[in-house]
Amino acid sequence: MFGMDIKTVYLMIPLAPLAGAILAGLLGKKIGRSGSHWVTILGVAVSFILSIGVFIDVHENGNTYNGEVYKWAVSGGIPLSIGFLIDQLTSVMLVVVTFVSLMVHIYTIGYMHEDPGYQRFFSYIALFTFSMLMLVMSNNFLQLFFGWEAVGLVSYLLIGFWYTRDTAIYANLKAFLVNRVGDFGFLLGIAAIYMYFGTLDYSAVFAIAPSHMETTMQIIPGMDWSLMTVICILLFIGAMGKSAQVPLHVWLPDSMEGPTPISALIHAATMVTAGIFMVARMSPLYELSTTALSVVLVIGATTALFMGLIGIVQNDIKRVVAYSTLSQLGYMTVALGSSAYAAGIFHLATHAFFKALLFLGAGSVIIAMHHEQDMRKMGGLMKYMPITGVTAWIGTLALVGFPGLSGFFSKDGIVESVYYSKLWGADYAFLCVTAGILVTSFYSFRLLYMTFHGKPRMDKHTEEHLKESPLVVTVPLVLLAIPSIFIGAILVEPMLFANFFGDSIMVLPAHDVLAELKEDWDGVGPFIAHGLTAAPFLLTMTGWVLAWLLYSRFTHLPEKIAQRAGLLYRALENKYWIDEIYFATFANGARAIGRGLWKIGDVRIIDGLIVNGSAWVVGRVSAWIRTIQSGYVYHYAFAMIIGLFLLLTLFLKR
């Protein structure tokens, strides 16, 4: 392929962005701003082109690869290696990650052109891409954990990129701490695998796993737990952190404090999709525990509905899209929990394009509005920014699942899959994802009408200077809009019904909901025609009409409804007070424990009892000893005689 050894191609995919990150990071001042963006864009472009080649090689020629690249160490006879697993699942992730990353890199030239940290930002996003590529290409849990932690570290740097803002520092610290909670569970899951399986290699673990279906372990003495359930739930806790599932979702909306390009990269193709990819990769393990699948199903459904509801009261344009991401990640997780892993990855792929489009479109609006993000101060932007407006409409229609666009095929596939699922919690999940369709439609069209339509609500100075963003911003929007329209129709049949993922995803016959869905499949055209009469489309149109009425025709009503809603509106506005609960329990609780350790442990015990107490004892003993040191010789002679008498008594006694 490309006249190179296949192993060299695989190595170049992650190393090309890494090389760009190193050059921009270490030599940024020497190569300048243009040099920094050229080396990083070139590196990601090389990765994208090679990823296309790998995708074709895997799906056309059937060539897969699973091998060691570098042996890092050997511990207790267990090799700790860097290795690549290139199969159907990996090939899809490679194309999605590199394409979206390439668009974000190009877009960044326009968005960050005045920022003093220009070179540093390009270095970070290229390093972010490298980290995600190492994660999706790994063939063992060691490398998976390396990529897992690397994307967490770089996201910390990017969310707090504008480190002079207190809100940015708060947001990146919050993301770091919440992800550490998830990563602790993830690490425990890997440790359990190492303890019981004796290896960290995927293929070896998957081969051994069926023999441990009946194995139990005792976390609490006297209580037996299924080993596979414990491992899968621990791994999923890691996914809950990375993919922002309830209750570890709180970091994601605050990550909007980072520059818009990184919001698109985090939310569309990299960090938040890591958990979805990981669960799909671990399908041979999850299929062995219906309990774990039910946990995944219920958590995903809760996230899909209740995070979407928060989006309907947000006024910050980026936060609306952020809560949309949370909701759509819930849909992907629901697919995984219903064993429709292919549908989850399909939605991951389509979502990457239209969500990156919406984030970058929001960034284009923010540029034009001189970094104003409040939608209440926008309106009527379509006539000033037609390219941004049209592409935003395309992204929104794809997001809400309008028949024919990419999101329609992937989202309907998930809803239908849940309908066929027999797992505990499937009825609840079906209710949540169905209601979520109405919610998604309402907040999505609300954003469009508040931003691009109606009367302009910005100040005169801003309105006079409104104009379309430069080509370096709008070209990526157009390139992302194209797959947002067509990619769903192209991939729906092979991904959902034609064994597109081969052996990279394993589903037991008893859980194969997509096989049942396949029985009703007659092709793309009939699927679209059926969609036009189905309940999801009616819910989508209902949300659209409601948004049009409230934010285009009767614009005075939303405020009145908010006042009448009372507690419900306040609950959504305050995000169910989850942040406040966490702050009161964990933050204040930790401070209370620290204060107690300081006042009791440090002040009273260490300083008061040990340090000052020992000094007090020494002082008292010294004071008493001083009283018997009179300075008279006859006192000392008397003491010597008494001492000699005691010694003789003891000696004679023996």
Disulfide bonds with the S-S distance in Angstrom:
none
